[in-house]
Amino acid sequence: MKFTLKFEPYNNLNYPSTGNHIMAQTQGDDIIVYQAYRKSIADFAVEHQKFGGVDFGFNRMSWIKPNFLWMMFRSGWATKEGQERILAIWIKQSFLDMILEESVMSSFEKSGYKEKDRWKEDLASKEVRLQWDPDHDPYGTPIERRALQLGLKGSMLRKYATENIVAIQDITDFSIEQYKHVQNKTLDSLLVPIERIYKPSDPSIINKIGID
């Protein structure tokens, strides 16, 4: 299997307008997530097909995002300092489901916990943090639909970064090229990765993380 993203015109997208949804590209048993890094980290990751090197910090939280436009919003289309390189990262769907199962929501009100102290304890001790944030259109305007991002730390970050990555593709040039269509307001020419609604195979995970 050749690991390369598949694209479609932005105007072909048929995303839900509201609700909590994981929008992602899947290929076989794999699912793509995105991260943005500085050059030194990205170069190491592409060369070694895993994360590491002197500049990658295993002692901090690292965030992954399954949705391309959410990554473009957060990185300013690869213009923000330290986020100039955009990486598409293939992982197994089963590993993403395990990450979701271990996650704790950043917001107590949406977490499903009955006791706030217990939620605080788990938020501090568990190694996956989950956030549903407003998704954004290509211009960066927030919309009603919510997009997922996952913060990994500790042993979960190390498992992700060094053991469970199937492939890493640098899509910086593609992202910069597509940003020109945003700047020129020619969205009819904008290409984005093909993404569809993804739901974990275990219904209990769907209920836990609040997918609509």
trRosetta pair geometry for C-beta under 8 A, 3 or more apart (Angstrom, degrees):
i j d omega theta_ij theta_ji phi_ij phi_ji
1 27 7.4 142 -177 142 134 119
1 28 6.7 -63 -110 -15 158 148
3 27 7.9 155 -124 80 65 153
3 90 5.6 -101 -143 -17 126 148
3 166 7.1 172 -99 120 141 98
3 167 3.7 -38 -165 109 176 167
3 169 6.1 -160 127 -49 99 116
4 169 6.4 130 -113 -110 51 156
5 25 6.6 79 -142 90 86 169
5 32 6.8 70 -102 -115 95 168
5 88 5.5 -65 -58 -175 121 176
5 169 6.5 -159 -21 84 93 151
5 171 6.4 22 4 -92 143 138
5 174 7.8 -162 59 81 136 174
5 193 5.0 -71 -174 -112 123 109
6 25 6.7 167 48 -153 87 135
6 27 7.6 134 -2 -82 116 116
6 193 6.8 86 72 -152 50 71
6 194 4.9 -23 102 17 97 120
7 191 4.5 33 170 173 132 115
7 192 6.5 156 -148 82 86 22
7 193 5.8 -66 -99 -98 65 38
7 194 6.5 -177 -128 -28 12 79
8 12 4.9 -86 152 68 115 137
8 13 7.5 142 96 -64 115 67
8 191 7.0 159 79 -149 19 77
8 192 6.8 -32 63 65 67 69
8 193 7.9 34 19 159 77 17
8 194 4.8 77 -7 -84 113 86
9 12 4.6 97 69 -7 86 104
9 188 7.5 -3 -168 -171 123 46
9 189 8.0 -81 -133 -146 98 15
9 190 7.1 97 -160 79 63 58
9 191 6.2 -59 -98 -100 41 62
9 192 7.9 37 160 22 16 79
10 13 5.9 -26 -172 -10 48 115
10 138 6.7 -10 -143 -45 155 137
10 187 5.5 -86 81 -178 139 90
10 190 4.0 6 -7 92 134 108
10 191 6.8 -138 -32 -99 80 12
10 192 5.1 81 -89 -6 79 114
11 187 6.7 120 -58 131 91 92
11 188 5.9 15 -34 -120 140 58
11 190 7.8 118 -24 56 77 90
13 192 6.9 3 -62 60 123 136
13 195 7.7 10 -126 55 104 92
15 21 7.4 166 -167 85 93 149
15 23 6.1 -14 -121 -100 115 144
15 145 6.5 -30 144 -66 118 175
15 195 7.8 13 -85 93 105 106
16 19 5.4 -32 131 46 142 116
16 21 5.4 132 40 -30 127 155
16 145 5.9 135 95 -108 82 124
16 197 7.3 53 -14 -77 113 122
16 212 7.6 -164 135 85 166 125
17 143 7.4 -106 -165 167 65 119
17 144 6.2 37 148 60 74 117
17 145 6.1 -141 164 -48 22 105
18 144 4.4 -32 -104 121 81 123
18 145 5.7 -140 -114 -77 17 64
18 212 7.9 -28 117 71 75 173
19 145 6.2 -11 54 -126 57 74
19 146 6.9 -102 123 25 30 92
19 212 3.5 -95 -164 46 120 157
20 132 5.0 -44 -120 -132 113 142
20 146 4.5 -25 -101 68 66 123
20 148 7.4 78 -172 -64 90 93
20 209 7.8 -158 144 131 139 82
20 210 5.3 39 59 120 165 90
20 211 5.5 -128 105 -120 102 38
20 212 5.0 129 45 -11 72 93
21 145 6.3 -37 29 -166 110 110
21 146 7.2 132 21 68 61 69
21 147 7.9 -30 70 -99 68 48
21 148 8.0 -120 98 -20 32 103
21 197 5.4 -70 -164 -121 115 96
21 211 6.8 80 -105 -151 42 87
21 212 6.4 -57 -61 49 78 96
22 66 5.5 30 -169 65 92 152
22 67 7.7 -147 -162 -49 49 98
22 148 5.1 -17 -99 12 81 141
22 197 6.9 94 70 -161 63 57
22 198 4.4 -67 104 64 111 93
22 199 7.1 153 45 -77 114 42
22 211 6.7 -44 -6 -111 95 121
23 66 6.7 162 77 111 47 103
23 67 4.7 59 71 -103 97 105
23 135 7.9 50 17 -110 133 147
23 147 7.1 -56 27 -119 104 89
23 195 4.5 64 163 146 90 127
23 196 7.1 -165 -147 101 68 8
23 197 6.5 -41 -96 -90 61 46
23 198 7.3 146 -118 7 12 89
24 31 5.4 25 144 -168 139 106
24 32 6.3 174 -174 58 93 71
24 33 7.4 -26 -132 -79 122 61
24 66 3.7 -48 -88 172 114 118
24 67 6.7 -87 -75 -70 64 57
24 195 5.6 152 73 -145 1 98
24 196 7.4 -46 64 57 51 52
24 198 4.5 -17 41 -13 112 138
25 31 7.3 147 86 -155 49 58
25 32 4.6 3 68 30 98 122
25 68 8.0 38 -15 -36 112 112
25 193 5.0 -83 -40 156 139 117
25 194 5.5 94 -110 80 107 68
25 195 5.2 -77 -54 -91 71 66
25 196 7.7 86 -102 15 43 73
26 30 6.7 160 -158 88 64 50
26 31 4.9 -29 -102 -99 80 74
26 32 7.5 -152 -82 3 33 78
26 93 6.6 24 -131 -75 118 122
26 196 7.4 -65 17 51 100 102
26 198 6.3 132 -44 -99 120 117
27 30 5.2 -15 66 66 80 102
27 31 8.0 164 23 -86 63 29
27 32 7.4 51 3 -36 103 101
27 90 7.3 -51 50 -125 115 119
29 92 5.8 -9 135 -142 101 82
29 93 5.7 -121 178 16 61 104
29 94 7.3 -9 177 -10 109 97
30 90 4.6 3 -179 -169 137 103
30 91 6.7 146 -152 76 82 24
30 92 6.1 -65 -103 -100 62 40
30 93 6.7 -169 -129 -30 11 79
30 166 5.5 -87 -114 39 131 159
31 66 6.7 -24 158 -129 113 115
31 90 7.5 143 70 -148 29 59
31 91 6.3 -30 63 68 78 75
31 92 7.6 38 17 149 84 15
31 93 4.9 95 -21 -87 113 75
31 96 5.4 -37 58 -11 138 152
31 198 6.4 72 -128 -131 134 158
32 66 7.1 115 90 -148 58 69
32 88 5.2 -11 -165 -173 120 98
32 89 6.7 135 -156 67 64 42
32 90 5.8 -35 -95 -90 70 60
32 193 7.1 -103 84 175 150 156
33 64 4.2 21 160 176 140 113
33 65 6.3 138 -167 66 84 31
33 66 5.1 -54 -105 -87 75 58
33 88 7.9 151 77 -157 31 53
33 89 5.2 -31 67 65 80 99
33 91 6.4 -1 10 13 112 115
33 96 7.4 160 -46 -100 124 121
34 64 7.1 138 60 -163 39 66
34 65 5.1 -38 60 71 91 89
34 66 7.4 137 8 -119 83 11
34 67 7.7 -82 20 70 122 31
34 68 6.2 115 -40 -106 150 53
34 70 8.0 153 55 76 129 86
34 71 3.9 -45 105 -76 143 158
34 86 6.5 -13 -165 -170 110 92
34 87 6.7 152 -153 81 59 55
34 88 5.9 -29 -98 -101 78 57
34 89 7.0 163 -94 15 25 87
35 62 7.2 6 -129 173 137 104
35 63 7.3 150 -116 86 91 59
35 64 5.9 -51 -65 -108 99 67
35 65 7.4 141 -77 22 51 83
35 71 7.6 -106 -75 -132 14 125
35 86 7.9 164 87 -152 37 50
35 87 5.2 -13 63 60 81 106
35 89 6.4 22 9 -12 103 130
36 71 6.4 151 -35 -174 107 98
36 74 7.0 -179 17 101 136 101
36 75 4.0 161 -82 -94 170 133
36 78 6.8 -157 -136 -101 121 65
36 80 7.6 68 133 59 145 107
36 82 7.9 92 126 121 94 64
36 83 3.6 38 135 -157 126 90
36 84 7.6 123 -178 22 99 20
36 85 6.7 152 -157 77 62 48
36 86 5.3 -24 -100 -99 85 64
36 87 7.3 177 -87 17 33 77
37 41 3.9 -97 166 84 138 124
37 42 4.7 167 77 -52 109 86
37 45 7.2 107 41 -1 154 140
37 82 7.2 -52 -161 170 38 66
37 83 6.9 12 -49 -116 11 47
37 85 5.4 -34 69 67 70 103
37 87 6.8 8 14 -5 105 121
38 41 5.6 85 60 16 73 102
38 42 7.0 -151 95 -4 31 98
38 55 7.0 -85 69 151 118 148
38 82 4.8 -48 -57 -137 100 54
38 83 7.6 -36 -60 -48 56 25
38 84 6.4 45 -123 31 49 98
38 85 6.9 61 167 16 10 107
39 42 5.8 -66 -143 43 28 108
39 43 5.9 30 163 -24 69 109
39 84 6.6 -20 -51 76 80 119
39 85 5.9 124 -93 -31 48 131
40 43 6.0 -52 -144 32 26 111
40 44 6.7 25 157 -16 60 106
40 53 6.7 -164 152 134 91 144
40 54 7.7 -52 157 64 132 88
40 55 4.6 81 104 13 126 154
41 44 6.0 -58 -155 36 31 109
41 45 6.3 28 152 -20 66 110
41 51 7.1 8 -172 -144 95 94
41 53 6.6 -174 -115 65 53 130
41 55 5.2 -111 -64 96 86 113
41 56 5.2 117 -127 -74 103 86
41 85 7.7 -179 73 60 83 131
42 45 5.6 -57 -146 37 32 112
42 46 6.2 27 160 -16 68 107
42 85 3.5 -51 -52 110 167 153
42 87 6.0 -167 -129 -54 94 115
42 170 6.4 87 175 -109 114 111
42 172 7.6 53 -179 -45 158 131
43 46 6.2 -57 -145 38 27 105
43 47 6.2 21 159 -14 63 113
44 47 6.0 -65 -147 41 26 108
44 48 5.8 -12 170 13 67 117
44 51 7.2 74 105 -146 109 44
44 52 6.1 -127 153 71 131 65
44 53 3.7 -93 -105 -35 166 142
44 55 7.7 170 0 45 140 98
44 56 6.9 -119 76 -26 145 121
45 48 6.7 -72 -132 53 19 86
45 49 7.4 62 172 -107 55 13
45 50 6.8 -122 -137 95 64 19
45 51 5.2 -4 -99 -91 101 64
45 52 8.0 142 -82 24 63 60
45 56 8.0 114 -60 -75 98 138
45 87 6.1 -18 108 -113 144 158
45 168 5.2 -122 151 165 96 167
46 49 7.4 17 -166 -71 23 52
46 87 7.4 -142 -65 -114 89 113
46 168 5.7 -131 -99 109 51 115
46 169 7.8 62 -120 -135 95 18
46 170 5.1 -11 -92 -40 137 113
48 52 6.5 -51 85 41 157 112
48 53 8.0 176 11 -45 142 100
49 165 6.5 -175 160 111 74 119
49 167 6.4 -48 -146 -132 113 44
49 168 5.3 -179 -133 20 57 103
50 161 6.3 92 -180 155 83 60
50 162 5.1 71 178 -122 132 47
50 165 5.4 165 -103 46 69 132
50 168 7.6 -166 -56 -19 25 133
51 56 5.0 163 169 -148 97 159
51 161 3.7 -67 52 -163 116 104
51 162 6.7 -91 58 -61 72 67
51 165 7.6 119 -9 -26 82 151
52 56 5.5 -133 -143 48 10 141
52 161 7.0 135 -54 147 69 114
52 162 6.5 69 -59 -92 110 103
53 56 5.3 89 57 2 80 103
56 161 7.2 153 165 -167 140 145
57 60 4.5 30 116 19 128 107
57 62 7.8 165 75 -62 81 105
58 157 6.1 161 -147 107 71 124
58 158 5.9 41 -147 -78 123 92
58 161 7.3 -136 -101 47 93 155
60 153 7.0 -93 144 -117 23 101
61 129 6.9 -2 -150 22 143 125
61 151 4.4 12 176 -178 123 111
61 152 6.7 148 -156 69 69 33
61 153 4.5 -50 -95 -66 72 108
61 157 7.4 -149 -133 -74 41 137
62 151 7.1 147 71 -153 29 62
62 152 5.4 -29 64 61 83 89
62 153 7.4 144 14 -79 69 57
62 157 5.5 109 29 -135 111 118
62 160 7.8 -158 80 83 123 136
62 161 7.3 64 58 -68 160 120
63 149 5.2 14 -175 171 114 115
63 150 6.7 153 -151 78 63 40
63 151 5.0 -31 -91 -93 79 69
63 152 7.6 163 -90 13 29 73
64 89 7.3 -83 -134 58 118 133
64 149 7.0 168 81 -158 39 70
64 150 5.3 -17 58 62 88 95
64 152 6.8 26 -3 -7 106 116
64 160 7.4 -129 -36 -176 143 150
65 70 5.0 -143 -180 100 134 116
65 71 4.8 170 80 -69 135 88
65 74 7.0 166 -33 14 161 146
65 147 7.3 28 -157 152 106 116
65 148 7.3 160 -140 95 64 62
65 149 4.8 -27 -92 -107 87 89
65 150 7.8 175 -77 21 43 70
66 96 7.8 65 -80 -144 124 144
66 148 6.2 18 26 72 108 108
66 195 7.9 129 143 -140 89 123
66 198 6.9 -97 167 34 156 141
67 70 3.9 67 86 9 110 117
67 71 6.8 177 92 -13 58 83
67 135 6.8 -68 137 -123 163 111
67 147 4.9 -92 34 -148 153 120
67 148 7.2 123 -10 45 111 71
67 195 6.6 79 -125 -157 68 164
68 71 5.7 -59 -155 35 33 110
68 72 6.4 32 150 -20 68 105
68 192 5.6 162 86 -167 142 96
68 193 4.7 145 -45 29 147 111
68 195 6.7 -154 5 -41 103 137
69 72 5.2 -46 -144 35 39 116
69 73 6.5 45 153 -22 65 98
69 135 7.0 58 94 -175 112 99
69 136 6.4 -151 144 77 102 74
69 137 7.3 -41 177 -154 141 21
69 138 6.3 -87 -135 -82 115 61
69 192 6.6 -12 -55 -137 97 139
70 73 5.7 -48 -151 32 32 112
70 74 6.5 26 153 -14 63 107
70 133 7.7 121 -147 75 119 108
70 135 5.9 -74 -80 -129 99 77
70 136 6.8 124 -104 29 54 89
70 147 4.2 -176 -87 155 140 159
70 149 7.0 -158 149 -62 136 102
71 74 5.8 -58 -146 40 33 108
71 75 6.0 8 163 1 69 114
71 86 6.6 108 143 -142 127 112
72 75 6.3 -67 -135 51 25 95
72 76 7.8 -82 171 97 55 4
72 77 5.0 24 -164 -84 92 66
72 78 7.9 -42 -128 -19 69 72
72 86 8.0 6 -86 -110 66 147
72 138 7.1 -16 106 -133 146 64
72 175 6.6 -171 -103 -151 98 109
72 179 7.6 -177 -155 -85 118 94
73 76 7.7 19 -178 -70 25 37
73 136 4.1 99 -88 52 148 143
73 140 5.5 137 -127 -118 90 72
74 80 7.9 -80 140 17 52 150
74 83 7.4 -133 123 -156 81 160
74 149 8.0 94 -62 -90 154 148
75 78 5.5 19 137 -70 123 39
75 79 7.3 123 143 31 72 55
75 80 5.4 -139 -166 28 48 111
75 83 4.0 -149 -134 148 92 129
75 86 6.4 165 82 -86 171 100
75 175 8.0 -3 90 171 135 151
76 79 4.1 -84 117 57 112 95
76 80 4.3 120 22 -37 121 92
76 83 7.1 110 33 86 88 127
77 175 6.0 179 -164 162 69 98
77 176 7.2 119 157 -100 95 45
77 178 7.7 -139 -144 85 115 86
77 179 3.9 113 172 -100 144 127
77 182 6.7 -150 -75 44 155 150
78 83 6.7 -139 -128 127 42 78
78 84 5.5 68 -179 -155 81 40
78 85 7.0 66 -139 -74 109 14
78 86 5.3 -83 -80 -30 111 107
78 172 5.7 124 -130 -145 153 81
78 175 4.9 111 -19 109 129 131
78 176 5.8 -72 66 -68 139 82
78 179 7.3 -121 37 -37 97 145
79 83 7.9 2 60 85 31 96
79 84 7.4 47 -112 -107 15 73
79 179 7.8 137 -37 -152 111 163
80 83 4.3 19 75 46 99 118
80 84 7.6 -145 70 -60 47 61
81 84 7.5 -6 -132 -40 27 99
83 86 7.9 41 169 -75 78 72
84 172 7.3 37 144 -137 62 129
85 170 6.5 -45 -172 -142 103 104
85 172 4.9 -55 -138 -75 59 133
86 170 7.4 111 77 -164 56 58
86 171 5.2 -61 102 75 105 82
86 172 5.0 148 32 -85 80 61
86 175 4.7 72 25 -19 153 155
87 168 5.6 -16 -169 -166 117 100
87 169 7.0 144 -159 74 64 43
87 170 6.0 -39 -102 -101 71 54
87 171 7.1 132 -123 19 19 82
88 168 7.3 150 80 -158 51 49
88 169 4.6 -15 61 63 102 98
88 170 8.0 -163 21 -77 78 7
88 171 5.0 54 -17 -14 109 127
88 193 7.6 143 -113 -81 137 150
89 165 5.8 -64 -169 -134 105 108
89 167 7.6 177 -153 90 45 49
89 168 5.3 -9 -107 -107 75 77
89 169 7.9 -163 -72 26 35 66
90 165 7.0 99 72 -170 62 67
90 166 4.1 -68 109 67 106 107
90 167 4.3 27 33 47 124 85
90 168 7.5 -134 20 -65 77 37
90 169 7.9 59 -20 -5 98 98
91 95 5.1 -98 163 74 110 128
91 96 5.9 123 99 -49 119 92
91 160 7.2 -30 -106 -145 146 83
91 164 5.6 41 -143 136 104 97
91 165 6.0 -58 -86 -110 83 48
91 166 6.1 167 -103 0 27 95
92 95 4.4 93 64 1 91 101
92 96 7.2 -158 95 -3 51 81
92 164 6.6 -92 20 -172 98 98
92 166 6.6 115 -47 -45 70 121
93 96 5.6 -52 -151 37 38 112
93 97 6.3 42 151 -22 67 103
93 198 7.8 -144 -131 -164 110 124
93 201 7.8 89 136 -23 118 106
94 97 5.6 -50 -149 34 33 114
94 98 6.6 37 150 -22 63 101
95 98 5.5 -49 -151 32 36 113
95 99 6.6 40 149 -20 65 100
95 160 7.6 140 159 -105 126 74
95 164 4.7 145 -137 -176 160 139
96 99 5.5 -50 -151 33 37 114
96 100 6.4 37 151 -19 67 104
96 200 7.7 -146 109 -95 91 95
97 100 5.6 -52 -148 37 34 113
97 101 6.3 38 152 -24 65 104
97 200 4.4 123 -120 -137 99 110
97 201 6.4 -24 -105 25 155 86
97 202 6.5 114 -173 15 125 106
97 205 6.1 -91 -160 -73 85 178
98 101 5.6 -51 -147 33 32 114
98 102 6.5 21 156 -11 64 109
99 102 6.1 -68 -152 42 29 103
99 103 6.5 47 149 -50 64 101
99 128 5.5 160 -171 -118 74 149
99 150 6.0 61 149 175 126 156
99 152 7.1 -52 -140 -89 121 112
99 156 6.8 117 -118 -171 85 122
99 160 7.3 50 -86 -79 130 120
100 103 5.5 -40 -152 1 34 124
100 128 7.8 -133 -89 147 17 152
100 130 7.3 68 -134 -91 64 136
100 150 7.5 -88 -83 -98 64 140
100 200 5.8 -138 73 -64 152 142
100 205 5.2 72 115 -171 118 122
100 208 7.7 131 151 81 89 117
100 209 5.7 -59 -170 -43 103 149
101 200 7.9 146 -53 -157 87 161
101 202 7.2 28 -83 64 116 146
101 205 5.3 -67 -81 -102 77 112
101 208 7.3 77 -126 61 50 157
102 126 6.3 -179 167 -172 84 114
102 127 6.7 -12 145 60 129 84
102 128 4.7 99 102 19 94 132
102 156 6.7 -168 104 -101 151 143
103 126 7.5 132 -147 136 19 134
103 128 4.1 -81 -95 117 65 115
103 129 6.8 102 -154 -143 86 5
103 130 3.9 62 169 -35 135 117
103 150 6.4 -86 -103 -131 131 104
103 208 7.9 133 66 127 93 117
103 209 6.4 41 74 -96 132 111
104 111 6.7 13 -174 -143 73 118
104 119 7.2 150 -171 -159 118 72
104 122 4.9 167 -102 128 147 105
104 123 5.0 -149 121 -91 141 60
104 126 5.0 120 -15 62 122 140
104 128 6.8 133 12 86 68 69
104 129 6.2 -36 67 -111 79 56
104 130 6.7 175 76 18 26 91
105 108 7.8 162 95 -80 102 20
105 110 5.3 -121 158 95 155 91
105 111 4.1 -159 56 -100 115 75
105 112 7.5 109 11 11 131 86
105 129 7.9 75 -152 -166 13 62
105 130 5.1 -50 -96 75 55 99
105 131 7.3 117 -154 -88 66 41
105 132 7.7 -19 -138 0 109 93
105 209 7.3 152 -69 -135 102 62
105 210 7.5 43 -84 3 141 128
106 123 7.3 99 -121 -136 43 122
106 129 5.6 59 -71 180 90 106
106 130 6.8 -145 -16 78 79 45
106 131 4.7 5 9 -86 131 90
107 110 4.5 44 89 28 115 103
107 111 6.3 -166 92 -42 55 88
107 131 7.7 95 -13 -124 93 72
108 111 5.2 -49 -143 7 32 127
108 113 6.4 -68 -153 56 77 116
108 116 5.5 20 -153 -124 149 88
108 119 5.0 114 -119 113 92 161
108 120 7.9 -13 -86 -55 120 74
110 132 7.0 -103 142 33 160 121
110 210 6.1 -28 176 -48 102 166
111 119 5.3 93 100 -130 162 129
112 208 6.6 -101 18 -148 164 55
112 210 7.6 -160 -44 -56 110 101
113 116 7.0 121 111 -91 123 33
113 118 5.7 -168 -162 85 125 102
113 119 3.8 -179 55 -68 167 107
113 122 7.6 -174 -86 34 140 135
114 118 7.7 25 62 44 66 133
115 118 4.1 71 83 8 108 110
115 119 6.9 -180 93 -10 57 83
116 119 5.4 -53 -150 37 38 114
116 120 6.3 41 152 -22 68 103
117 120 5.6 -52 -149 34 33 113
117 121 6.5 36 152 -21 64 103
118 121 5.6 -51 -150 33 33 114
118 122 6.4 26 155 -12 65 107
119 122 6.0 -60 -147 42 30 106
119 123 6.0 34 154 -24 67 109
120 123 5.6 -52 -142 35 29 114
120 124 6.4 23 159 -14 62 108
121 124 6.1 -65 -154 39 26 105
121 125 6.0 -2 161 0 66 119
122 125 6.0 -68 -131 49 29 96
122 126 5.1 14 179 -11 73 119
123 126 7.0 -38 -105 39 15 98
123 129 7.0 58 -152 -108 79 100
126 129 7.9 137 95 -66 96 62
127 152 6.6 29 151 -157 88 61
127 153 5.2 -136 -153 68 76 72
127 154 4.4 -99 -118 53 121 118
127 155 6.3 -75 -105 50 169 72
127 156 3.8 150 123 6 128 124
127 157 7.1 -126 177 -17 112 79
128 150 6.1 -18 -165 -171 98 103
128 151 6.9 147 -160 78 45 58
128 152 6.0 -8 -105 -101 73 65
128 153 8.0 -168 -72 25 36 72
128 156 5.7 -99 -57 142 90 169
129 150 7.1 150 77 -162 51 51
129 151 3.8 -5 55 55 104 113
129 153 7.9 37 -5 -2 101 107
130 148 7.0 -31 -161 -155 92 95
130 149 7.8 157 -152 83 47 46
130 150 5.7 -15 -101 -107 68 75
130 151 7.8 -140 -59 23 28 77
130 209 6.0 -95 167 -135 163 106
131 148 7.4 141 80 -153 53 48
131 149 5.2 -12 61 60 101 89
131 150 7.8 -172 24 -79 72 33
131 151 7.4 52 -6 -14 106 102
132 146 4.1 27 176 165 102 135
132 147 7.3 149 -154 68 58 29
132 148 6.2 -28 -99 -93 65 62
132 210 6.8 -78 -36 86 148 125
133 146 6.5 140 66 -155 21 82
133 147 5.9 -34 68 62 76 82
133 149 6.5 0 13 10 118 110
134 142 4.0 24 135 -157 142 111
134 143 6.5 156 -178 55 95 43
134 144 7.5 -55 -135 -122 94 12
134 145 7.7 100 -155 78 57 46
134 146 6.4 -61 -95 -106 33 62
134 147 7.3 16 125 16 20 90
135 142 7.4 125 78 -151 36 60
135 143 5.4 -33 81 57 86 100
135 145 4.6 -17 27 91 129 93
135 146 6.3 162 -21 -145 88 10
135 147 4.0 108 -85 -33 87 108
136 139 7.9 -126 165 71 98 51
136 140 5.3 -8 175 -147 137 33
136 141 6.1 146 -156 67 82 34
136 142 5.5 -48 -96 -93 81 44
136 143 6.5 155 -111 4 26 87
136 147 7.9 -60 5 -2 67 140
137 140 7.3 -49 69 19 65 17
137 141 4.9 -2 36 54 106 93
137 143 6.0 91 -38 -39 87 121
138 181 8.0 -37 167 99 153 95
138 182 4.8 -142 152 -106 112 112
138 187 6.2 162 42 -111 149 112
138 190 6.3 -46 -98 -154 164 166
139 182 6.4 173 -85 -163 57 102
148 209 7.9 30 -119 163 128 131
152 156 4.9 -129 -156 113 97 102
152 157 4.1 143 130 -84 100 74
152 160 5.4 4 164 11 170 149
153 156 6.7 42 61 56 37 100
153 157 5.2 -3 -129 -27 15 125
154 157 6.1 119 51 15 33 99
154 158 7.3 -71 135 0 37 99
155 158 5.5 -55 -148 39 38 112
155 159 6.2 43 152 -23 69 102
156 159 5.6 -48 -146 34 33 112
156 160 6.4 32 154 -16 63 105
157 160 5.7 -57 -150 39 31 110
157 161 5.8 17 160 -13 68 116
158 161 5.9 -59 -132 44 28 104
158 162 5.7 -21 -178 23 66 117
158 163 7.4 48 135 -3 68 108
159 162 7.3 -76 -124 53 12 79
159 163 5.0 -52 -154 48 53 124
159 164 5.7 33 152 -9 77 120
160 163 7.6 7 -16 49 7 79
160 164 5.6 -54 -120 54 37 114
160 165 7.1 68 170 -51 56 88
161 165 7.1 3 -158 -28 22 122
162 165 7.8 2 -80 10 4 106
165 168 6.2 7 171 -49 133 96
170 173 7.7 62 128 3 95 88
171 174 4.6 -46 -173 44 83 121
171 175 5.7 91 125 -30 85 97
172 175 5.7 -59 -148 35 30 111
172 176 6.3 26 157 -17 67 107
173 176 5.9 -54 -146 37 30 109
173 177 6.2 31 155 -19 64 108
174 177 5.8 -59 -148 37 29 111
174 178 6.3 23 157 -15 66 108
174 191 7.9 -78 -173 88 103 115
175 178 6.0 -59 -147 39 28 106
175 179 6.4 38 152 -30 63 104
176 179 5.5 -48 -151 25 32 118
176 180 7.5 45 150 -28 58 91
177 180 6.1 -42 -171 11 38 114
178 181 5.7 -45 -168 26 52 112
178 182 7.1 52 138 -17 70 99
178 190 5.7 78 -163 -147 95 78
178 191 5.9 -111 -103 56 117 73
178 192 7.2 110 -157 -77 154 62
179 182 5.2 -50 -155 34 47 115
179 183 6.2 47 148 -19 73 103
180 183 5.6 -52 -146 39 34 112
180 184 6.0 18 158 -5 67 112
181 184 5.9 -61 -138 50 29 101
181 186 4.7 -96 -151 75 78 86
181 187 6.3 116 149 -93 108 35
181 189 4.9 -151 -120 83 129 96
181 190 4.2 -177 108 -77 146 80
182 185 7.4 23 -178 -75 30 39
182 187 7.3 51 -97 -84 55 81
182 190 6.8 69 -57 -98 72 130
186 189 4.7 7 134 24 108 113
186 190 7.2 153 103 -37 65 83
187 190 4.7 -32 -149 5 54 126
192 195 7.4 -53 133 2 108 107
199 206 5.7 17 -165 -97 103 120
199 211 6.1 151 -119 138 90 161
200 205 4.1 -34 81 86 155 135
200 206 5.8 -157 51 -55 95 77
200 211 8.0 173 15 -7 90 151
202 205 4.5 79 81 0 101 106
202 206 7.3 -172 97 -9 56 83
203 206 5.3 -51 -153 33 44 117
203 207 6.4 40 153 -16 72 103
204 207 5.8 -53 -149 39 34 110
204 208 6.1 39 151 -26 66 107
205 208 5.5 -52 -142 34 33 115
205 209 6.3 6 168 0 67 109
206 209 7.0 -73 -147 45 20 90
206 211 4.7 -73 -156 46 77 120
207 210 7.7 30 -180 -71 30 37
